[in-house]
Structure formats: C-alpha cells, structure tokens
C-alpha cells in the first residue's frame, strides 16, 4: 500500500544548510521509489488557516518509506533540516482508489 512521508514545516530558517539539504534530498529518495507530490506552494485557504509549508513524499510501500527515513544517506542530511526548521514529520499509509469515506466507520465504531 502506498505510504507517504508528510511534513508540516512551520518555520524554516533558509540558509546554506537548508540549501544543501534541498540539493541532496532527491538522491536519497531515488533508491526507495520516493518522489515529491506536494512541496510547499502557496495555498488557497477555503476553510481555516494552515501555518507552515506542507511537504508530501510518496513511496510505494511502508517498507520503502521507512527504509528511506532510516537510511544512512538520509540520516546524514537530516540535521541540515531539523537544525533549521520547526515542524512535524510523519509516515502515513494511503488508501486505494476504491476507498469510500464510510470505510473509516468500521474502525471508529469497533
């Protein structure tokens, strides 16, 4: 099942380390089949307010997502971001195209 690495970066102190992180991250994603599907951008707020920038990276599976995050190559550059940005990062399973909103009721009601 498709998995996503999702980050909400509320504060990013752009400098040489963030530039280096951005220059190096794509190479860490490639061996795990990861690619950006959302990377910041200017949102159109239609309800509420979101603080920060949203980043979503898609992976073919949990194993690929976890493998990327735990890989020595990514761990080498991770401090370049964490030392210069405040936010939350998570790995999250996606749903398939047949998913209906009511499918979550099974989990909620049991």
OpenMM code with the backbone's topology and positions (N, CA, C; nanometers):
from openmm import Vec3, app, unit

residues = "UNK UNK UNK UNK UNK UNK UNK UNK UNK UNK UNK UNK UNK UNK UNK UNK UNK UNK UNK UNK UNK UNK UNK UNK UNK UNK UNK UNK UNK UNK UNK UNK UNK UNK UNK UNK UNK UNK UNK UNK UNK UNK UNK UNK UNK UNK UNK UNK UNK UNK UNK UNK UNK UNK UNK UNK UNK UNK UNK UNK UNK UNK UNK UNK UNK UNK UNK UNK UNK UNK UNK UNK UNK UNK UNK UNK UNK UNK UNK UNK UNK UNK UNK UNK UNK UNK UNK UNK UNK UNK UNK UNK UNK UNK UNK UNK UNK UNK UNK UNK UNK UNK UNK UNK UNK UNK UNK UNK UNK UNK".split()
positions = [
    Vec3(0.0844, -0.1183, 0.0000),
    Vec3(0.0000, 0.0000, 0.0000),
    Vec3(0.0890, 0.1247, 0.0000),
    Vec3(0.0517, 0.2211, -0.0773),
    Vec3(0.1265, 0.3463, -0.0862),
    Vec3(0.1393, 0.4100, 0.0518),
    Vec3(0.2566, 0.4625, 0.0784),
    Vec3(0.2832, 0.5333, 0.2033),
    Vec3(0.3364, 0.6722, 0.1714),
    Vec3(0.3196, 0.7617, 0.2658),
    Vec3(0.3613, 0.8993, 0.2468),
    Vec3(0.4457, 0.9461, 0.3645),
    Vec3(0.5481, 1.0230, 0.3340),
    Vec3(0.6199, 1.0997, 0.4354),
    Vec3(0.5612, 1.2398, 0.4253),
    Vec3(0.5063, 1.2872, 0.5353),
    Vec3(0.4373, 1.4161, 0.5370),
    Vec3(0.5032, 1.5049, 0.6407),
    Vec3(0.5305, 1.6269, 0.6025),
    Vec3(0.5888, 1.7235, 0.6959),
    Vec3(0.5111, 1.8534, 0.6886),
    Vec3(0.4894, 1.9116, 0.8049),
    Vec3(0.4365, 2.0477, 0.8151),
    Vec3(0.5470, 2.1299, 0.8784),
    Vec3(0.6186, 2.2032, 0.7954),
    Vec3(0.7289, 2.2851, 0.8447),
    Vec3(0.6770, 2.4250, 0.8707),
    Vec3(0.6657, 2.4585, 0.9994),
    Vec3(0.6083, 2.5874, 1.0383),
    Vec3(0.7074, 2.7022, 1.0244),
    Vec3(0.8320, 2.6749, 1.0534),
    Vec3(0.9357, 2.7777, 1.0447),
    Vec3(1.0572, 2.7166, 0.9768),
    Vec3(1.1063, 2.7796, 0.8729),
    Vec3(1.2277, 2.7349, 0.8053),
    Vec3(1.3227, 2.8535, 0.7987),
    Vec3(1.4416, 2.8336, 0.8555),
    Vec3(1.5446, 2.9364, 0.8515),
    Vec3(1.6335, 2.9066, 0.7307),
    Vec3(1.6032, 2.9721, 0.6208),
    Vec3(1.6727, 2.9437, 0.4948),
    Vec3(1.8140, 2.9982, 0.5007),
    Vec3(1.9070, 2.9105, 0.4768),
    Vec3(2.0495, 2.9442, 0.4744),
    Vec3(2.1225, 2.8333, 0.4027),
    Vec3(2.2525, 2.8305, 0.4171),
    Vec3(2.3367, 2.7348, 0.3452),
    Vec3(2.2989, 2.5900, 0.3757),
    Vec3(2.2616, 2.5595, 0.5012),
    Vec3(2.2298, 2.4210, 0.5366),
    Vec3(2.0993, 2.3743, 0.4732),
    Vec3(1.9980, 2.4588, 0.4688),
    Vec3(1.8719, 2.4220, 0.4022),
    Vec3(1.8954, 2.4063, 0.2521),
    Vec3(1.9742, 2.4935, 0.1941),
    Vec3(2.0068, 2.4818, 0.0513),
    Vec3(2.0750, 2.3482, 0.0253),
    Vec3(2.1702, 2.3105, 0.1090),
    Vec3(2.2394, 2.1828, 0.0922),
    Vec3(2.1428, 2.0660, 0.1068),
    Vec3(2.0544, 2.0723, 0.2060),
    Vec3(1.9537, 1.9680, 0.2262),
    Vec3(1.8698, 1.9502, 0.0999),
    Vec3(1.8215, 2.0605, 0.0446),
    Vec3(1.7390, 2.0536, -0.0759),
    Vec3(1.8177, 1.9995, -0.1952),
    Vec3(1.9442, 2.0318, -0.2025),
    Vec3(2.0273, 1.9831, -0.3125),
    Vec3(2.0543, 1.8332, -0.3022),
    Vec3(2.0478, 1.7786, -0.1809),
    Vec3(2.0854, 1.6387, -0.1601),
    Vec3(1.9683, 1.5434, -0.1397),
    Vec3(1.8498, 1.5915, -0.1052),
    Vec3(1.7416, 1.5002, -0.0681),
    Vec3(1.6937, 1.4123, -0.1826),
    Vec3(1.6861, 1.4640, -0.3045),
    Vec3(1.6356, 1.3835, -0.4166),
    Vec3(1.7154, 1.2541, -0.4349),
    Vec3(1.8453, 1.2605, -0.4190),
    Vec3(1.9294, 1.1415, -0.4344),
    Vec3(1.8988, 1.0378, -0.3269),
    Vec3(1.8537, 1.0810, -0.2082),
    Vec3(1.8197, 0.9850, -0.1028),
    Vec3(1.6851, 0.9193, -0.1289),
    Vec3(1.5964, 0.9865, -0.2010),
    Vec3(1.4630, 0.9322, -0.2308),
    Vec3(1.4668, 0.8267, -0.3404),
    Vec3(1.5508, 0.8480, -0.4402),
    Vec3(1.5515, 0.7655, -0.5601),
    Vec3(1.5603, 0.6149, -0.5332),
    Vec3(1.6516, 0.5659, -0.4479),
    Vec3(1.6617, 0.4209, -0.4265),
    Vec3(1.5365, 0.3592, -0.3626),
    Vec3(1.4506, 0.4412, -0.3047),
    Vec3(1.3321, 0.3922, -0.2346),
    Vec3(1.2033, 0.4223, -0.3107),
    Vec3(1.2165, 0.4693, -0.4339),
    Vec3(1.0990, 0.4979, -0.5158),
    Vec3(1.0193, 0.6171, -0.4678),
    Vec3(1.0817, 0.7048, -0.3895),
    Vec3(1.0122, 0.8211, -0.3357),
    Vec3(1.0164, 0.9393, -0.4298),
    Vec3(0.9075, 1.0156, -0.4298),
    Vec3(0.9055, 1.1392, -0.5086),
    Vec3(0.8082, 1.2382, -0.4453),
    Vec3(0.8384, 1.3638, -0.4609),
    Vec3(0.7535, 1.4697, -0.4064),
    Vec3(0.6219, 1.4750, -0.4836),
    Vec3(0.5108, 1.4862, -0.4108),
    Vec3(0.3830, 1.5144, -0.4762),
    Vec3(0.3275, 1.6488, -0.4302),
    Vec3(0.3757, 1.6982, -0.3151),
    Vec3(0.3464, 1.8341, -0.2686),
    Vec3(0.4748, 1.8857, -0.2057),
    Vec3(0.5149, 2.0070, -0.2429),
    Vec3(0.6371, 2.0641, -0.1852),
    Vec3(0.6170, 2.2140, -0.1680),
    Vec3(0.5519, 2.2477, -0.0584),
    Vec3(0.5256, 2.3886, -0.0311),
    Vec3(0.4194, 2.4420, -0.1248),
    Vec3(0.4447, 2.5551, -0.1797),
    Vec3(0.3468, 2.6183, -0.2666),
    Vec3(0.2602, 2.7155, -0.1883),
    Vec3(0.1890, 2.7968, -0.2590),
    Vec3(0.1021, 2.8966, -0.1965),
    Vec3(-0.0400, 2.8413, -0.1933),
    Vec3(-0.0929, 2.8137, -0.0745),
    Vec3(-0.2266, 2.7560, -0.0667),
    Vec3(-0.3362, 2.8609, -0.0860),
    Vec3(-0.4486, 2.8144, -0.1323),
    Vec3(-0.5700, 2.8951, -0.1331),
    Vec3(-0.6534, 2.8447, -0.0161),
    Vec3(-0.6631, 2.9234, 0.0881),
    Vec3(-0.7384, 2.8829, 0.2060),
    Vec3(-0.8875, 2.8949, 0.1776),
    Vec3(-0.9569, 2.7820, 0.1856),
    Vec3(-1.1018, 2.7846, 0.1670),
    Vec3(-1.1752, 2.7594, 0.2987),
    Vec3(-1.1033, 2.7063, 0.3978),
    Vec3(-1.1552, 2.6893, 0.5336),
    Vec3(-1.0374, 2.6949, 0.6291),
    Vec3(-1.0440, 2.7765, 0.7304),
    Vec3(-0.9402, 2.7829, 0.8322),
    Vec3(-0.8089, 2.8384, 0.7803),
    Vec3(-0.7056, 2.8245, 0.8648),
    Vec3(-0.5724, 2.8741, 0.8327),
    Vec3(-0.4718, 2.7635, 0.8643),
    Vec3(-0.3785, 2.7443, 0.7767),
    Vec3(-0.2714, 2.6467, 0.7937),
    Vec3(-0.1430, 2.7238, 0.8166),
    Vec3(-0.0718, 2.6884, 0.9202),
    Vec3(0.0563, 2.7531, 0.9466),
    Vec3(0.1683, 2.6650, 0.8949),
    Vec3(0.2507, 2.7199, 0.8101),
    Vec3(0.3668, 2.6473, 0.7616),
    Vec3(0.3532, 2.6010, 0.6192),
    Vec3(0.4493, 2.5163, 0.5803),
    Vec3(0.4545, 2.4603, 0.4456),
    Vec3(0.4307, 2.3106, 0.4530),
    Vec3(0.3485, 2.2610, 0.3631),
    Vec3(0.3190, 2.1182, 0.3572),
    Vec3(0.4095, 2.0518, 0.2541),
    Vec3(0.4690, 1.9398, 0.2945),
    Vec3(0.5516, 1.8606, 0.2052),
    Vec3(0.4987, 1.7184, 0.2107),
    Vec3(0.4738, 1.6573, 0.0952),
    Vec3(0.4271, 1.5190, 0.0882),
    Vec3(0.5147, 1.4450, -0.0119),
    Vec3(0.5732, 1.3354, 0.0346),
    Vec3(0.6566, 1.2498, -0.0497),
    Vec3(0.5889, 1.1135, -0.0565),
    Vec3(0.5696, 1.0631, -0.1770),
    Vec3(0.5021, 0.9347, -0.1971),
    Vec3(0.6041, 0.8226, -0.2126),
    Vec3(0.5734, 0.7073, -0.1494),
    Vec3(0.6552, 0.5871, -0.1596),
    Vec3(0.5655, 0.4692, -0.1963),
    Vec3(0.6204, 0.3668, -0.2599),
    Vec3(0.5387, 0.2524, -0.2990),
    Vec3(0.4848, 0.1708, -0.1811),
    Vec3(0.5510, 0.1768, -0.0656),
    Vec3(0.5093, 0.0950, 0.0494),
    Vec3(0.5665, 0.1542, 0.1780),
    Vec3(0.5183, 0.1011, 0.2911),
    Vec3(0.5727, 0.1411, 0.4208),
    Vec3(0.7216, 0.1079, 0.4277),
    Vec3(0.7577, -0.0110, 0.3790),
    Vec3(0.8981, -0.0527, 0.3849),
    Vec3(0.9882, 0.0445, 0.3098),
    Vec3(0.9402, 0.0946, 0.1965),
    Vec3(1.0180, 0.1923, 0.1207),
    Vec3(1.0290, 0.3249, 0.1974),
    Vec3(0.9177, 0.3701, 0.2534),
    Vec3(0.9180, 0.4971, 0.3282),
    Vec3(1.0079, 0.4879, 0.4505),
    Vec3(0.9924, 0.3808, 0.5273),
    Vec3(1.0723, 0.3638, 0.6487),
    Vec3(1.2190, 0.3438, 0.6125),
    Vec3(1.2430, 0.2662, 0.5061),
    Vec3(1.3802, 0.2432, 0.4610),
    Vec3(1.4495, 0.3730, 0.4247),
    Vec3(1.3759, 0.4610, 0.3543),
    Vec3(1.4332, 0.5919, 0.3192),
    Vec3(1.4652, 0.6720, 0.4453),
    Vec3(1.3661, 0.6842, 0.5361),
    Vec3(1.3860, 0.7680, 0.6540),
    Vec3(1.5013, 0.7177, 0.7405),
    Vec3(1.5162, 0.5866, 0.7487),
    Vec3(1.6219, 0.5273, 0.8319),
    Vec3(1.7543, 0.5083, 0.7586),
    Vec3(1.7577, 0.5370, 0.6289),
    Vec3(1.8789, 0.5106, 0.5507),
    Vec3(1.9954, 0.5987, 0.5966),
    Vec3(2.1160, 0.5451, 0.5899),
    Vec3(2.2334, 0.6247, 0.6264),
    Vec3(2.2459, 0.7513, 0.5425),
    Vec3(2.2073, 0.7425, 0.4154),
    Vec3(2.2178, 0.8597, 0.3278),
    Vec3(2.1263, 0.9725, 0.3745),
    Vec3(2.0025, 0.9379, 0.4114),
    Vec3(1.9118, 1.0427, 0.4586),
    Vec3(1.9520, 1.0909, 0.5969),
    Vec3(1.9926, 0.9992, 0.6836),
    Vec3(2.0321, 1.0380, 0.8195),
    Vec3(2.1494, 1.1362, 0.8186),
    Vec3(2.2340, 1.1279, 0.7167),
    Vec3(2.3464, 1.2220, 0.7060),
    Vec3(2.2986, 1.3652, 0.6839),
    Vec3(2.1899, 1.3822, 0.6087),
    Vec3(2.1444, 1.5181, 0.5776),
    Vec3(2.0304, 1.5650, 0.6675),
    Vec3(1.9685, 1.4749, 0.7431),
    Vec3(1.8540, 1.5119, 0.8270),
    Vec3(1.8821, 1.6294, 0.9203),
    Vec3(1.9975, 1.6351, 0.9886),
    Vec3(2.0240, 1.7500, 1.0767),
    Vec3(2.0269, 1.8850, 1.0042),
    Vec3(2.0563, 1.8829, 0.8734),
    Vec3(2.0537, 2.0081, 0.7979),
    Vec3(1.9143, 2.0700, 0.8011),
    Vec3(1.8101, 1.9837, 0.8029),
    Vec3(1.6728, 2.0327, 0.8116),
    Vec3(1.6292, 2.0530, 0.9557),
    Vec3(1.6488, 1.9517, 1.0408),
    Vec3(1.5963, 1.9603, 1.1772),
    Vec3(1.6616, 2.0709, 1.2595),
    Vec3(1.7853, 2.1062, 1.2274),
    Vec3(1.8518, 2.2163, 1.2974),
    Vec3(1.8068, 2.3532, 1.2469),
    Vec3(1.7332, 2.3545, 1.1355),
    Vec3(1.6973, 2.4817, 1.0725),
    Vec3(1.5494, 2.4956, 1.0392),
    Vec3(1.4677, 2.4031, 1.0885),
    Vec3(1.3241, 2.4093, 1.0615),
    Vec3(1.2484, 2.3486, 1.1786),
    Vec3(1.1368, 2.4098, 1.2128),
    Vec3(1.0499, 2.3585, 1.3185),
    Vec3(0.9245, 2.3033, 1.2532),
    Vec3(0.8846, 2.1859, 1.2965),
    Vec3(0.7636, 2.1287, 1.2401),
    Vec3(0.7434, 1.9859, 1.2844),
    Vec3(0.6547, 1.9187, 1.2142),
    Vec3(0.6168, 1.7810, 1.2432),
    Vec3(0.6377, 1.6994, 1.1164),
    Vec3(0.6900, 1.5783, 1.1322),
    Vec3(0.7070, 1.4869, 1.0199),
    Vec3(0.6487, 1.3526, 1.0602),
    Vec3(0.5811, 1.2874, 0.9645),
    Vec3(0.5206, 1.1568, 0.9937),
    Vec3(0.5216, 1.0702, 0.8697),
    Vec3(0.5067, 0.9391, 0.8914),
    Vec3(0.4826, 0.8436, 0.7841),
    Vec3(0.3369, 0.8014, 0.7978),
    Vec3(0.2656, 0.7961, 0.6845),
    Vec3(0.1221, 0.7698, 0.6888),
    Vec3(0.0814, 0.6836, 0.5703),
    Vec3(0.0030, 0.5792, 0.5984),
    Vec3(-0.0464, 0.4916, 0.4927),
    Vec3(-0.1550, 0.5614, 0.4125),
    Vec3(-0.1500, 0.5436, 0.2828),
    Vec3(-0.2539, 0.5967, 0.1957),
    Vec3(-0.3700, 0.4998, 0.1856),
    Vec3(-0.4657, 0.5336, 0.1047),
    Vec3(-0.5797, 0.4463, 0.0777),
    Vec3(-0.5831, 0.4197, -0.0726),
    Vec3(-0.6468, 0.3096, -0.1119),
    Vec3(-0.6548, 0.2816, -0.2546),
    Vec3(-0.7710, 0.3583, -0.3169),
    Vec3(-0.7792, 0.3547, -0.4478),
    Vec3(-0.8777, 0.4340, -0.5200),
    Vec3(-1.0214, 0.3903, -0.4943),
    Vec3(-1.0393, 0.2703, -0.4421),
    Vec3(-1.1754, 0.2242, -0.4130),
    Vec3(-1.2247, 0.2707, -0.2752),
    Vec3(-1.1399, 0.3367, -0.1989),
    Vec3(-1.1755, 0.3822, -0.0639),
    Vec3(-1.2938, 0.4788, -0.0681),
    Vec3(-1.3883, 0.4564, 0.0218),
    Vec3(-1.5032, 0.5457, 0.0404),
    Vec3(-1.4946, 0.6060, 0.1803),
    Vec3(-1.5478, 0.7246, 0.1975),
    Vec3(-1.5423, 0.7922, 0.3267),
    Vec3(-1.5979, 0.7060, 0.4389),
    Vec3(-1.7004, 0.6299, 0.4123),
    Vec3(-1.7642, 0.5481, 0.5160),
    Vec3(-1.6778, 0.4293, 0.5591),
    Vec3(-1.5721, 0.3983, 0.4844),
    Vec3(-1.4840, 0.2871, 0.5224),
    Vec3(-1.4219, 0.3083, 0.6601),
    Vec3(-1.4035, 0.4326, 0.7010),
    Vec3(-1.3423, 0.4579, 0.8322),
    Vec3(-1.4383, 0.4267, 0.9462),
    Vec3(-1.5673, 0.4157, 0.9181),
    Vec3(-1.6643, 0.3875, 1.0231),
    Vec3(-1.6385, 0.2520, 1.0887),
    Vec3(-1.5873, 0.1558, 1.0137),
    Vec3(-1.5558, 0.0241, 1.0698),
    Vec3(-1.4553, 0.0398, 1.1833),
    Vec3(-1.3525, 0.1212, 1.1629),
    Vec3(-1.2522, 0.1440, 1.2662),
    Vec3(-1.3066, 0.2266, 1.3808),
    Vec3(-1.3852, 0.3279, 1.3492),
    Vec3(-1.4378, 0.4186, 1.4522),
    Vec3(-1.5392, 0.3492, 1.5414),
    Vec3(-1.6249, 0.2662, 1.4834),
    Vec3(-1.7358, 0.2072, 1.5576),
    Vec3(-1.7002, 0.0757, 1.6268),
    Vec3(-1.5830, 0.0208, 1.5974),
    Vec3(-1.5429, -0.1040, 1.6632),
    Vec3(-1.4434, -0.0827, 1.7733),
] * unit.nanometer
topology = app.Topology()
chain = topology.addChain("A")
for resn in residues:
    res = topology.addResidue(resn, chain)
    for name in ("N", "CA", "C"):
        topology.addAtom(name, app.Element.getBySymbol(name[0]), res)
